[in-house]
Amino acid sequence: MRECSRLSRRAVLGLTAAALPLATATEAAAATATVVGGERLARTGVQVRGASGLPEKLTARSWLVADWATGEVLASFDAHRRLAPASTLKMLFADTVLRKFDRTRRYRVTDADLADVPAGSSLVGIKPGITYTVEQLWQGVFLRSGNDAVHVLSHMNGGIAKTVAEMQAKAEDLQALDTHVVSPDGFDHKGQLSSAYDLTLFARHGLKDADFRGYCGTRTADFPAGGKKTFQIQNTDRLLTGAWGLKTYDGLIGVKNGYTSHAGNTFTGAATRGGRTLLVTVMHPDSGGNAVYEHTAALLDWGFTRGRSAQPVGLLVEPLSEGGASARPAPGRKPAQAAAGAPGPASGGGSAWGATEGAAGALAVLGLGAWALRRRRTRTAAAPEGGEPGARGARGAGAEGRHRF
């Protein structure tokens, strides 16, 4: 440990004397760290070891299967490929904001709260002048993928720009280094990107929270319509509800689906069988409709059967704030910086992970050295429980335009 400290001091002094830019110092230090999740996940093509029988005809541009408890990646395809995430990015929004407000808190919505919701968004049907509980707003986020609910919660959190910066900082803490946040809702914006690896990190982290689990597993809820009137909203996760001709997936506990005309279909699902919980993320299958759910169900089936013999090809890393070892992005990718906020009147601000944080990060990497893939841990962690299933009901009143869910 003393030798490591001496090396770190010499490295820092050397960098200072040479007057190297901070970015250069950070890149030089990061070059010695292992790719986040392990080197194999940076490769293109299918990665699997010790198991066969992966589903045929998987057309997704990227996918990943992982064990929730251990974080072991059982199989993947282009895990770090950066793609538009659509509303699966709302998992990161929840990871960032969910714990900030008590679920019983009441909030009266104003016109300003909804002024910057992008045209064509999926909506749960929030109206100015109506008072909602925080719980109802989160039901709007998770069940109907309502961008109006996201924007109301973002304004409660201090605005769109502040929320975007906090989401980017949260992504960096989770070591989701493929993710670049432009808006909190996942809507189509230039440069808004994530990966199957990162989305799985968001889901794994979120499922540790009881409220997150409850919301993503809720099938239906009654939503305020003004006065004493309500209307029923139904979760847009078709594997959870059995909508659009799909069967419900046995053991499914969430988590989030997404669709935009640019991103196509994306989905991260989690299911528990025999005491084991698996996570599957699928991004951008060739065909629309049910394909993203069919791919997910097939990969979950594989994971619960033939995937039991799979040797891990990588690992879902732990957050830096929880003792996770620092890693570097996959080759050709640099850690994203927070955007100034989604286009609109609320834009402005910047990354909460600024120069001060960057300097600290650079010094931390210098002290850490090479990072090794974690040893396989026994599956002693308890699997996350499901949400609060309700009766299957009619689809909610939310609009489904260019950005659907």
C-alpha positions in Angstrom: 0.0 0.0 0.0 2.9 2.4 0.9 4.6 1.6 -2.4 1.4 2.3 -4.3 1.1 5.7 -2.6 4.7 6.6 -3.5 4.0 5.7 -7.1 0.8 7.7 -7.1 2.7 10.8 -5.8 5.5 10.4 -8.3 3.0 10.1 -11.1 1.1 13.2 -10.0 4.3 15.2 -9.6 5.5 14.1 -13.0 2.2 15.1 -14.6 2.3 18.5 -12.8 5.9 19.2 -13.9 5.1 18.3 -17.5 2.1 20.6 -17.3 0.0 18.0 -19.1 -3.7 18.9 -19.6 -6.1 17.1 -17.2 -7.8 15.3 -20.1 -4.4 13.8 -21.2 -3.6 12.8 -17.7 -6.9 11.1 -17.2 -6.6 9.2 -20.5 -3.1 8.1 -19.7 -4.1 6.8 -16.3 -7.3 5.1 -17.7 -5.3 3.3 -20.3 -4.0 1.0 -17.5 -7.5 0.1 -16.2 -9.6 -2.7 -17.5 -12.6 -2.1 -19.8 -15.7 -1.7 -17.7 -17.3 -5.1 -17.3 -14.3 -7.0 -18.6 -12.3 -7.0 -21.8 -14.5 -9.6 -23.5 -17.5 -7.4 -23.4 -15.7 -4.9 -25.6 -15.5 -7.4 -28.4 -18.0 -7.5 -31.2 -20.3 -10.5 -31.9 -21.7 -13.1 -29.5 -19.9 -13.7 -26.3 -20.7 -16.9 -24.4 -18.7 -19.6 -22.7 -19.5 -23.0 -21.4 -23.1 -23.1 -22.7 -24.8 -23.6 -26.0 -28.3 -23.3 -27.5 -28.6 -19.6 -27.6 -31.9 -18.6 -29.3 -31.7 -18.5 -33.1 -32.8 -15.5 -35.3 -31.9 -12.8 -32.7 -31.9 -9.7 -34.9 -31.3 -7.2 -32.1 -28.3 -4.9 -32.7 -27.2 -5.5 -29.1 -28.3 -7.7 -26.2 -27.1 -9.0 -22.8 -28.1 -11.6 -20.2 -26.9 -11.3 -16.6 -27.5 -12.7 -13.1 -29.0 -10.0 -10.9 -27.5 -11.2 -7.6 -23.9 -11.8 -8.7 -23.7 -9.4 -11.6 -22.2 -12.1 -13.9 -22.8 -11.6 -17.6 -23.8 -14.9 -19.0 -23.9 -14.0 -22.6 -23.9 -10.9 -24.7 -23.8 -9.4 -28.2 -22.1 -6.1 -28.8 -22.8 -5.2 -25.1 -21.1 -1.8 -25.3 -22.6 -0.7 -28.6 -23.9 2.8 -28.2 -27.5 3.2 -29.4 -30.5 5.4 -28.8 -32.2 4.1 -25.6 -35.7 5.6 -25.9 -37.7 5.3 -22.7 -35.5 2.7 -21.1 -33.4 5.7 -20.1 -36.2 6.4 -17.6 -34.6 3.7 -15.4 -31.7 6.1 -14.9 -34.1 8.9 -14.3 -35.7 6.8 -11.5 -32.2 5.8 -10.1 -31.4 9.5 -9.9 -34.6 11.1 -8.6 -36.8 8.4 -7.0 -35.5 8.7 -3.5 -35.7 12.5 -3.4 -39.5 12.8 -2.7 -41.7 11.0 -0.3 -44.3 9.0 -2.2 -47.2 10.7 -0.3 -46.1 14.2 -1.1 -48.8 16.2 -3.0 -47.9 18.5 -5.9 -50.2 20.9 -7.9 -49.1 20.9 -11.6 -48.6 24.2 -13.4 -48.5 25.1 -17.1 -44.8 25.7 -16.7 -44.2 22.1 -15.6 -45.5 20.8 -18.9 -44.3 23.6 -21.3 -41.2 21.7 -22.3 -42.7 18.3 -23.0 -41.6 17.4 -26.5 -44.4 17.2 -29.1 -45.3 13.6 -30.0 -44.4 12.3 -26.5 -46.0 9.5 -24.8 -48.3 11.0 -22.1 -50.1 9.6 -19.0 -52.5 12.6 -19.2 -51.3 15.0 -16.5 -53.3 18.3 -16.5 -52.3 21.7 -15.0 -54.3 22.6 -11.9 -54.7 19.1 -10.7 -52.9 17.9 -7.6 -51.0 14.5 -7.8 -49.2 12.5 -5.3 -45.5 11.6 -6.0 -46.6 8.0 -6.1 -49.1 8.8 -8.9 -46.5 10.7 -10.8 -44.1 7.7 -10.7 -47.0 5.4 -11.8 -47.3 7.7 -14.8 -43.5 7.3 -15.5 -43.3 3.5 -15.1 -46.7 2.3 -16.4 -47.4 4.7 -19.2 -43.9 6.0 -19.8 -45.4 9.5 -19.5 -43.0 12.2 -20.5 -45.4 14.6 -18.9 -44.8 12.8 -15.5 -41.0 12.9 -16.1 -41.1 16.6 -16.7 -43.2 17.4 -13.7 -40.8 15.4 -11.4 -37.9 17.1 -13.1 -39.3 20.5 -12.4 -39.9 19.5 -8.8 -36.2 18.5 -8.8 -35.0 21.9 -9.8 -35.5 21.8 -13.6 -34.6 19.9 -16.7 -31.0 21.0 -16.9 -30.3 20.1 -13.3 -31.9 16.7 -13.6 -30.0 15.9 -16.8 -26.7 16.9 -15.1 -27.6 14.7 -12.1 -28.5 11.8 -14.3 -25.1 12.0 -16.1 -23.3 12.1 -12.8 -25.4 9.1 -11.6 -24.5 7.2 -14.8 -20.8 7.9 -14.2 -21.1 6.7 -10.6 -22.7 3.5 -11.8 -19.9 3.3 -14.4 -22.3 3.4 -17.3 -19.7 5.0 -19.5 -21.5 4.4 -22.8 -24.4 6.7 -21.7 -24.8 10.3 -22.8 -27.9 12.0 -21.3 -29.6 14.9 -23.2 -33.1 14.7 -21.8 -34.6 13.0 -18.7 -37.4 11.2 -20.7 -35.4 9.3 -23.3 -37.0 11.2 -26.2 -35.2 11.4 -29.5 -32.4 14.0 -29.2 -29.1 14.1 -31.1 -26.4 12.4 -29.1 -28.6 10.7 -26.5 -27.1 7.3 -26.3 -26.7 4.3 -24.0 -25.9 0.6 -24.4 -27.3 -2.8 -23.4 -24.6 -3.0 -20.7 -25.5 0.4 -19.2 -29.2 -0.2 -19.3 -28.7 -3.4 -17.4 -26.7 -1.5 -14.8 -29.6 0.9 -14.4 -32.1 -1.9 -13.9 -29.9 -3.8 -11.5 -29.3 -0.8 -9.4 -33.0 0.2 -9.5 -34.3 -3.2 -8.5 -32.5 -2.9 -5.2 -35.1 -0.2 -4.2 -38.5 -1.4 -3.1 -40.4 1.5 -4.6 -38.6 1.0 -8.0 -39.6 -2.7 -7.9 -43.1 -1.9 -7.0 -43.7 0.7 -9.7 -42.1 -1.3 -12.5 -44.1 -4.4 -11.6 -47.5 -2.7 -11.3 -49.9 -3.8 -14.1 -52.7 -1.2 -13.6 -53.5 1.8 -11.5 -56.2 4.4 -11.2 -55.0 7.9 -12.2 -56.5 11.3 -11.3 -58.7 13.0 -14.0 -59.8 16.0 -11.9 -62.2 16.3 -9.1 -63.0 12.8 -7.8 -62.8 11.2 -11.2 -60.1 8.7 -12.2 -59.2 6.7 -15.3 -57.3 3.4 -15.4 -53.8 3.2 -16.8 -52.1 -0.1 -17.8 -48.4 -0.9 -18.0 -47.0 -0.8 -21.5 -44.7 -3.7 -20.7 -46.4 -6.5 -22.8 -44.6 -9.3 -21.1 -46.1 -8.1 -17.8 -49.6 -7.5 -19.0 -50.0 -10.0 -21.9 -51.2 -7.2 -24.2 -50.9 -7.3 -28.0 -51.2 -11.0 -28.3 -48.3 -11.9 -26.1 -48.4 -14.3 -23.1 -47.3 -12.9 -19.8 -43.8 -14.2 -18.9 -43.8 -16.4 -15.8 -41.9 -14.8 -13.0 -41.5 -11.4 -14.7 -40.9 -8.6 -12.2 -40.3 -5.6 -14.5 -38.5 -3.4 -15.7 -38.8 -0.9 -18.6 -39.6 -0.8 -22.3 -39.1 1.9 -24.8 -39.9 3.0 -28.4 -39.2 5.9 -30.6 -39.1 6.2 -34.4 -35.3 6.7 -34.2 -34.4 4.2 -31.5 -36.9 1.5 -32.5 -37.7 -0.9 -29.7 -35.7 -1.3 -26.5 -36.4 -3.3 -23.4 -34.8 -4.4 -20.2 -36.7 -7.2 -18.4 -36.1 -9.1 -15.1 -37.6 -12.4 -14.0 -37.2 -14.7 -11.1 -37.5 -18.5 -11.2 -36.3 -21.1 -8.7 -34.8 -18.4 -6.5 -32.6 -16.9 -9.3 -33.2 -13.5 -10.9 -32.0 -12.8 -14.4 -31.7 -9.5 -16.3 -32.0 -9.2 -20.1 -31.6 -6.1 -22.2 -32.5 -6.1 -25.9 -31.9 -3.1 -28.2 -33.2 -2.4 -31.7 -34.4 -5.7 -33.2 -35.0 -5.6 -37.0 -38.7 -6.0 -36.7 -41.0 -3.9 -34.5 -44.1 -4.9 -32.6 -43.5 -7.8 -30.3 -40.0 -8.7 -31.4 -38.2 -7.0 -28.5 -40.4 -8.9 -26.1 -40.0 -12.2 -27.9 -36.2 -11.8 -28.0 -36.2 -11.0 -24.2 -38.4 -14.0 -23.4 -36.2 -16.3 -25.4 -33.0 -15.1 -23.7 -34.6 -15.4 -20.3 -35.6 -19.0 -21.1 -32.1 -19.7 -22.2 -30.7 -18.2 -19.0 -32.9 -20.2 -16.8 -32.1 -23.5 -18.6 -29.0 -24.0 -20.7 -27.5 -20.7 -19.3 -27.1 -22.4 -15.9 -23.9 -23.9 -17.2 -22.5 -20.7 -18.7 -19.2 -19.3 -17.4 -19.3 -15.5 -17.0 -17.9 -13.5 -19.9 -18.0 -10.3 -17.9 -19.4 -8.5 -14.9 -21.9 -5.8 -14.0 -19.6 -3.6 -12.0 -20.5 -1.9 -8.7 -21.1 1.8 -8.4 -18.0 3.9 -7.5 -19.9 5.3 -4.5 -20.3 1.7 -3.2 -16.7 0.7 -3.5 -16.6 -0.4 -7.1 -13.2 -0.4 -8.8 -12.8 2.3 -11.4 -12.7 1.1 -15.0 -12.4 2.6 -18.5 -14.8 2.8 -21.4 -14.7 0.2 -24.2 -12.2 1.1 -27.0 -13.3 3.9 -29.1 -15.6 5.3 -26.5 -14.9 8.2 -24.1 -16.8 8.9 -20.9 -19.8 11.1 -21.8 -20.2 14.6 -20.4 -23.6 15.9 -19.4 -25.5 17.9 -22.0 -26.7 21.3 -21.1 -30.3 20.0 -21.0 -33.0 19.2 -23.5 -33.8 21.8 -26.1 -36.4 24.2 -24.7 -36.8 27.0 -22.2 -35.3 25.1 -19.4 -32.0 24.4 -21.0 -28.8 25.6 -19.4 -26.4 24.5 -16.7 -23.9 21.7 -17.1 -22.4 18.6 -15.8 -22.3 18.0 -12.1 -19.3 15.9 -12.8 -17.1 19.0 -13.7 -13.5 19.8 -13.6 -13.1 19.2 -9.9 -14.7 15.8 -10.1 -12.6 15.0 -13.1 -9.4 15.9 -11.3 -10.3 13.7 -8.4 -11.2 10.9 -10.8 -7.8 11.2 -12.6 -5.9 11.0 -9.3 -8.1 8.0 -8.2 -7.3 6.1 -11.3 -3.6 6.7 -10.9 -3.8 5.2 -7.5 -5.9 2.2 -8.5 -3.8 0.7 -11.2 -5.0 -2.3 -13.1 -8.5 -3.6 -12.3 -9.2 -7.3 -12.3 -12.5 -9.0 -13.0 -14.2 -9.9 -9.8 -14.3 -13.5 -8.6 -17.5 -15.3 -9.1 -19.5 -14.8 -5.9 -22.0 -17.3 -4.5 -25.6 -16.4 -5.1 -26.6 -15.6 -1.5 -28.3 -12.3 -2.2 -32.0 -12.4 -2.1 -33.8 -12.0 -5.4 -35.9 -8.9 -5.8 -39.6 -9.4 -5.2 -42.2 -8.5 -7.8 -44.3 -5.4 -7.8 -48.0 -5.1 -6.9 -49.8 -6.9 -9.6 -53.3 -5.7 -10.3 -56.1 -6.9 -12.5 -55.5 -6.6 -16.2 -57.4 -3.5 -17.4 -57.9 -1.2 -20.4 -55.1 0.9 -21.8 -54.6 4.3 -20.3 -55.4 7.6 -21.9 -51.8 8.6 -22.6 -51.1 9.7 -26.1 -48.7 7.5 -28.2 -47.1 9.6 -30.9 -43.6 9.5 -32.3 -42.3 8.6 -28.9 -44.3 5.7 -27.7 -42.9 4.1 -24.6 
